[in-house]
């Protein structure tokens, strides 16, 4: 089988079925009521975390097998095997819900599993493997199976990678009847923060909030050189922070921005690359940042508000870098702005959707005031519904509200499948102590060289994220690599985990399996690998920023002191230099030396030594001034365009 054929087999997912016919209202009502239950359970109920997670996972599996086919060629109707799997999920739901009191009081490993407990747990594990294959692909399912095999047979391995004997009963007990496995942190986050913020984004989209933010982006940047590309950057950032999924963002905003750019003469790969780079960064942009940030908060015990504050400057630098590169590329290619008649006025845009700013502002204020992300998400979703009533064009009636609630549950099926798979992996890593073994491997490969271990961690995280949703990629990296960075190399926990989150997000556009690029390819008609290369070049700053805030921790506290302000300013200037050096299109003997000099200056600014930073700052300013003066035809329009 050819390489593309193998990749297709590993990363293909089941077909998403639209709800039609007799099943329309039963599934719509089931999933809508399920969403309402999640809202109640996460905010008003006193149900314990294990019970909440058990009920959530089992109930969401019931419609999952009906709505997602076994292969990408599955028909539009559920087959007999789909119904059997759905009924098996329903049986698991009934069993585990009834057995919640018994599970909560049971002492794992001390009390032998009964036959029915073992059978139902085994069925649930098999259902999880199948829903993982259908929603994420065979690759992640194979990773989970590899960890399962390692758990059960790793005692046969000699040397540091071996572990003690783990029986099948032991494996099932830990993974199903404790919070260390399937019902652990990833699924708990999916059942609370992630679900409710997806609900917020779904309500906003249904009420035409996405249209408002697109028009706002067009108003801000549509009249400048390369206007459509800049619209893609701004609108994707605004939408991406709420969707938390690079692929979803590409599909939602790219379906408008990519055809618009192509219409004005943009190369297909460039149009799609701009959208992919811009959409990917949305998962790093506060205030929402996607479900992976909520998982981080749970894993390291840090308040979500603290993560948001720490992530603001790196995320802004990401978009500053993209904006500079998109502008320079647009000037070099002489790309046209939007026609004045196509750019909405600010007054017109605000009249049509000013009310959608209220939930966003409210969300930020509530997070800053210290309210829990769960409550903030619920109130924000309700606020979107309320403000939608102000305008007949955006009003959500009963049918639209039911569909928005239903869509939330359906959209969460894929995320939940990935989180459940990650839970099984975490359970396996916990039982075998594999995280500490990674430390042994890291020291063997890198010694005590910090930059080598950081580069190794980045590469491993990207590899773990191939073809997977960001939450799964981050969780795998966090439990496997995180302890090594924190315990063995002394990095601050928040910095280390944000570093891993960045590269988990970047895996969405990194070849060979750039899932966001494949989504853009379907819209643009360009080669997905070429799109991925363009996107990576446009977002080169994103691959630099994590190294800078890990080696300069004050960047995540940019206004805590005068020193922090100066360090953050230096890192910001370094990112500007990297963006300029990456996009330069000079045809002159000074081109290469100047670009290399900018990159060297940026590297000096990242060194945690004041004298070295001063040298990097002075040399960078000189080179940037020289470049703008010498190539003013290109850069002279930077301010005026």
FENHULIN-V413111 format. One record per residue. N is the residue number from 0. SS is DSSP state (H for helix, E for strand, - for the rest). PSI is psi in whole degrees, -180 to 180 (none if undefined). D_CENTER is the distance of its C-alpha to the mean C-alpha in whole Angstrom. Layout:
BEGIN
n: <N;N>
ss: <SS;SS>
psi: <PSI;PSI>
d_center: <D_CENTER;D_CENTER>
END
This chain:
BEGIN
n: <0;1;2;3;4;5;6;7;8;9;10;11;12;13;14;15;16;17;18;19;20;21;22;23;24;25;26;27;28;29;30;31;32;33;34;35;36;37;38;39;40;41;42;43;44;45;46;47;48;49;50;51;52;53;54;55;56;57;58;59;60;61;62;63;64;65;66;67;68;69;70;71;72;73;74;75;76;77;78;79;80;81;82;83;84;85;86;87;88;89;90;91;92;93;94;95;96;97;98;99;100;101;102;103;104;105;106;107;108;109;110;111;112;113;114;115;116;117;118;119;120;121;122;123;124;125;126;127;128;129;130;131;132;133;134;135;136;137;138;139;140;141;142;143;144;145;146;147;148;149;150;151;152;153;154;155;156;157;158;159;160;161;162;163;164;165;166;167;168;169;170;171;172;173;174;175;176;177;178;179;180;181;182;183;184;185;186;187;188;189;190;191;192;193;194;195;196;197;198;199;200;201;202;203;204;205;206;207;208;209;210;211;212;213;214;215;216;217;218;219;220;221;222;223;224;225;226;227;228;229;230;231;232;233;234;235;236;237;238;239;240;241;242;243;244;245;246;247;248;249;250;251;252;253;254;255;256;257;258;259;260;261;262;263;264;265;266;267;268;269;270;271;272;273;274;275;276;277;278;279;280;281;282;283;284;285;286;287;288;289;290;291;292;293;294;295;296;297;298;299;300;301;302;303;304;305;306;307;308;309;310;311;312;313;314;315;316;317;318;319;320;321;322;323;324;325;326;327;328;329;330;331;332;333;334;335;336;337;338;339;340;341;342;343;344;345;346;347;348;349;350;351;352;353;354;355;356;357;358;359;360;361;362;363;364;365;366;367;368;369;370;371;372;373;374;375;376;377;378;379;380;381;382;383;384;385;386;387;388;389;390;391;392;393;394;395;396;397;398;399;400;401;402;403;404;405;406;407;408;409;410;411;412;413;414;415;416;417;418;419;420;421;422;423;424;425;426;427;428;429;430;431;432;433;434;435;436;437;438;439;440;441;442;443;444;445;446;447;448;449;450;451;452;453;454;455;456;457;458;459;460;461;462;463;464;465;466;467;468;469;470;471;472;473;474;475;476;477;478;479;480;481;482;483;484;485;486;487;488;489;490;491;492;493;494;495;496;497;498;499;500;501;502;503;504;505;506;507;508;509;510;511;512;513;514;515;516;517;518;519;520;521;522;523;524;525;526;527;528;529;530;531;532;533;534;535;536;537;538;539;540;541;542;543;544;545;546;547;548;549;550;551;552;553;554;555;556;557;558;559;560;561;562;563;564;565;566;567;568;569;570;571;572;573;574;575;576;577;578;579;580;581;582;583;584;585;586;587;588;589;590;591;592;593;594;595;596;597;598;599;600;601;602;603;604;605;606;607;608;609;610;611;612;613;614;615;616;617;618;619;620;621;622;623;624;625;626;627;628;629;630;631;632;633;634;635;636;637;638;639;640>
ss: <-;-;H;H;H;H;H;H;H;H;H;-;-;-;-;E;-;-;-;-;-;-;H;H;H;H;H;H;H;H;H;H;H;H;H;H;H;H;H;H;H;H;H;-;-;-;-;-;H;H;H;H;H;H;H;H;H;H;H;H;H;H;H;H;H;H;H;E;-;-;-;-;-;-;-;-;-;-;-;H;H;H;H;H;H;H;H;H;H;H;H;H;H;H;H;H;H;H;-;H;H;H;H;H;H;-;-;-;-;-;-;-;-;-;H;H;H;H;H;H;H;H;H;H;H;H;H;H;H;H;H;H;H;H;H;-;-;H;H;H;H;H;H;H;H;H;H;H;H;H;H;H;H;H;H;H;-;-;-;-;-;-;-;-;-;-;-;H;H;H;H;H;H;H;H;H;-;-;-;-;-;-;-;-;H;H;H;H;H;H;H;H;H;H;H;H;H;H;H;H;H;H;H;H;H;H;-;-;H;H;H;H;H;H;H;H;H;H;H;H;H;-;-;-;-;-;H;H;H;H;H;H;H;H;H;H;H;H;H;H;H;H;H;-;-;H;H;H;H;H;H;H;H;H;H;H;H;H;H;H;H;H;H;-;-;-;-;H;H;H;H;H;H;H;H;H;H;H;H;H;H;H;H;H;-;-;-;-;-;-;H;H;H;H;H;H;H;H;H;H;-;-;-;H;H;H;H;H;H;H;H;H;H;H;H;H;H;H;H;H;H;H;H;H;H;H;H;H;H;H;H;H;H;-;-;-;-;-;-;H;H;H;-;-;-;H;H;H;H;H;H;H;H;-;-;H;H;H;H;H;H;H;H;H;H;H;H;H;-;-;-;-;H;H;H;H;H;H;H;H;H;H;H;H;H;H;H;H;-;-;-;-;-;-;-;-;-;H;H;H;H;H;H;H;H;H;H;H;H;H;H;H;H;H;H;H;H;H;H;H;H;H;H;H;H;H;H;H;H;H;H;H;-;H;H;H;H;H;H;H;H;H;H;H;H;H;-;-;-;H;H;H;H;H;H;H;H;H;H;H;H;H;H;H;-;-;-;-;-;H;H;H;H;H;H;H;H;H;H;H;H;H;H;H;H;H;H;H;-;-;-;-;H;H;H;H;H;H;H;H;H;H;H;H;H;H;H;H;H;-;-;-;-;-;H;H;H;H;H;H;H;H;H;H;-;-;-;H;H;H;H;H;H;H;H;H;H;H;-;H;H;H;H;H;H;H;H;H;H;H;H;-;H;H;H;H;H;-;-;-;-;H;H;H;H;H;H;H;H;H;H;H;H;H;H;H;H;H;H;H;H;H;H;-;-;-;-;-;-;-;H;H;H;H;H;H;H;H;H;H;H;H;H;H;H;H;-;-;-;H;H;H;H;H;H;H;H;H;H;H;H;H;H;H;H;H;H;H;H;H;-;H;H;H;H;-;H;H;H;H;->
psi: <137;164;-48;-35;-40;-44;-41;-40;-42;-33;4;148;170;155;138;122;136;151;120;167;-145;-26;-7;-61;-37;-46;-40;-47;-40;-51;-33;-46;-35;-43;-42;-41;-41;-43;-46;-46;-35;-16;-48;-24;166;20;140;163;-41;-45;-43;-46;-42;-50;-45;-52;-45;-41;-34;-22;-27;-53;-13;-43;-19;-29;-16;118;169;-31;174;-5;10;149;-177;-10;147;138;175;-45;-36;-44;-38;-44;-39;-42;-36;-39;-41;-40;-42;-41;-49;-45;-52;-31;-44;-36;7;-49;-41;-41;-40;-33;-10;143;110;144;-26;-34;125;141;136;167;-45;-36;-43;-44;-48;-36;-40;-41;-42;-38;-43;-41;-39;-42;-41;-42;-30;-45;-42;-38;-34;-35;168;-28;-50;-38;-39;-36;-45;-44;-37;-44;-37;-46;-41;-40;-46;-26;5;-19;-14;-9;131;162;-169;-21;-9;167;174;167;132;116;166;-40;-42;-47;-49;-43;-51;-41;-26;-35;19;176;15;-6;-120;-40;35;-156;-47;-48;-34;-40;-41;-35;-9;-92;-54;-48;-45;-34;-32;-38;-44;-48;-36;-45;-40;-42;-45;-32;11;25;-34;-38;-41;-47;-32;-46;-36;-42;-40;-39;-40;-43;1;-25;-7;170;132;30;-49;-38;-38;-33;-42;-41;-51;-47;-38;-37;-46;-42;-37;-35;-23;-36;-36;10;115;-42;-46;-40;-43;-46;-43;-52;-32;-28;-18;-48;-38;-50;-35;-44;-43;-38;-33;13;9;142;143;-41;-38;-45;-47;-37;-41;-44;-42;-47;-42;-41;-38;-40;-17;-30;-8;-4;119;158;-14;-55;2;167;-24;-35;-34;-38;-41;-45;-40;-40;-41;-1;32;142;143;-36;-38;-39;-42;-48;-43;-32;-9;-56;-48;-39;-41;-39;-36;-50;-27;-45;-47;-43;-43;-46;-40;-40;-48;-39;-40;-41;-44;-38;-2;49;137;152;176;150;140;-33;-19;-8;117;149;158;-40;-44;-44;-45;-36;-37;-23;21;-30;-22;-13;-25;-49;-36;-46;-43;-41;-46;-44;-45;-39;-42;-36;-9;11;153;145;-33;-49;-40;-44;-43;-49;-35;-42;-43;-39;-39;-44;-41;-48;-24;-22;-12;-22;130;-32;-29;-3;134;109;-169;-48;-45;-35;-44;-43;-37;-43;-42;-44;-35;-50;-41;-41;-28;-8;-48;-44;-42;-42;-44;-40;-37;-42;-42;-36;-42;-38;-42;-43;-43;-41;-39;-44;-35;-11;31;-29;-41;-28;-32;-36;-42;-45;-42;-45;-36;-36;-37;-13;-132;22;114;-44;-37;-42;-35;-43;-39;-42;-41;-45;-45;-41;-42;-42;-43;-27;2;117;8;154;153;-44;-44;-45;-44;-44;-46;-44;-39;-43;-24;-43;-34;-50;-34;-46;-39;-52;-36;-31;-3;16;148;141;-48;-44;-44;-44;-34;-35;-49;-38;-41;-47;-24;-40;-43;-24;-19;-21;15;125;158;-11;72;92;-37;-36;-37;-36;-41;-33;-36;-28;-41;-27;8;167;126;-35;-36;-38;-44;-41;-44;-45;-42;-39;-41;-25;32;-31;-34;-27;-11;-42;-46;-39;-34;-41;-16;-41;-17;78;-24;-15;-30;1;61;-22;22;-21;169;-41;-42;-38;-44;-44;-44;-40;-41;-42;-40;-42;-38;-42;-38;-43;-42;-43;-44;-46;-35;-33;-2;136;42;148;76;152;-16;-7;-60;-47;-39;-43;-45;-40;-40;-42;-40;-42;-41;-41;-39;-35;-21;-15;129;54;125;-45;-42;-39;-41;-43;-45;-39;-47;-48;-38;-42;-42;-45;-40;-42;-44;-45;-42;-38;-43;-33;48;-23;-34;-49;-16;-21;2;-42;-37;-17;none>
d_center: <31;30;27;25;27;25;22;22;23;21;18;19;18;21;22;20;24;25;27;30;34;35;32;30;31;31;28;27;29;28;24;25;27;24;22;25;25;22;22;26;25;22;24;28;29;30;28;27;24;25;27;24;21;24;25;21;21;24;24;21;22;25;24;21;24;26;23;21;24;25;24;23;27;28;30;29;31;30;32;34;32;29;31;32;29;28;32;31;28;30;32;30;29;32;33;30;31;35;34;32;35;36;33;32;36;36;36;34;36;39;39;40;37;39;40;38;35;34;35;32;30;30;30;26;25;26;24;21;22;23;20;17;19;19;16;14;17;20;18;16;19;21;19;20;24;24;23;26;28;28;28;32;33;32;35;37;35;37;36;33;31;33;33;35;36;34;35;34;35;33;30;30;31;28;25;26;29;27;24;23;22;21;21;19;16;13;15;17;14;13;17;16;14;11;14;16;13;12;16;16;14;16;20;19;18;22;24;23;21;19;22;23;20;21;25;24;22;25;27;26;26;27;31;30;30;27;26;24;22;22;21;18;17;18;17;13;13;14;13;9;9;11;9;5;5;6;9;10;10;12;15;15;16;17;20;21;21;21;25;26;25;27;30;30;31;27;27;25;23;22;22;19;18;18;15;13;13;13;10;8;9;8;5;7;10;12;13;10;7;5;7;6;8;11;11;12;14;16;16;18;20;19;19;16;18;18;15;14;18;17;14;16;18;15;13;16;18;15;16;19;19;18;21;23;23;22;26;28;27;28;31;32;32;33;31;32;31;31;34;35;36;32;31;31;33;31;34;33;29;30;32;30;27;28;27;23;23;25;22;19;22;23;19;20;23;23;20;22;25;23;23;21;17;18;21;20;17;21;23;20;20;24;24;23;25;28;28;27;31;32;32;34;31;28;30;28;31;31;30;27;26;27;24;22;22;22;19;17;18;18;14;13;15;13;10;14;15;12;12;16;16;15;17;20;19;19;22;24;23;24;27;28;27;25;23;26;27;24;26;29;28;26;29;31;29;28;31;31;29;26;25;25;23;20;20;21;18;16;17;17;13;13;15;14;10;13;12;10;7;4;6;9;9;9;11;14;13;14;17;18;18;18;21;23;21;22;26;27;26;26;23;22;20;17;17;17;14;12;13;12;8;9;10;7;5;9;9;8;11;13;17;18;15;13;12;11;14;16;15;16;19;20;21;22;24;24;23;19;20;22;19;17;19;20;16;16;19;18;15;18;17;14;15;18;17;16;19;21;19;20;23;24;23;24;22;20;23;24;27;28;31;33;31;28;28;30;28;25;27;28;24;23;26;25;22;25;27;24;23;27;28;25;26;30;32;35;39;41;42;40;36;35;37;35;32;32;34;31;28;31;31;27;27;30;29;26;29;29;33;34;37;35;32;35;36;33;33;37;36;33;35;38;36;34;37;39;36;36;40;41;38;39;39;35;34;36;34;31;33;35;32>
END
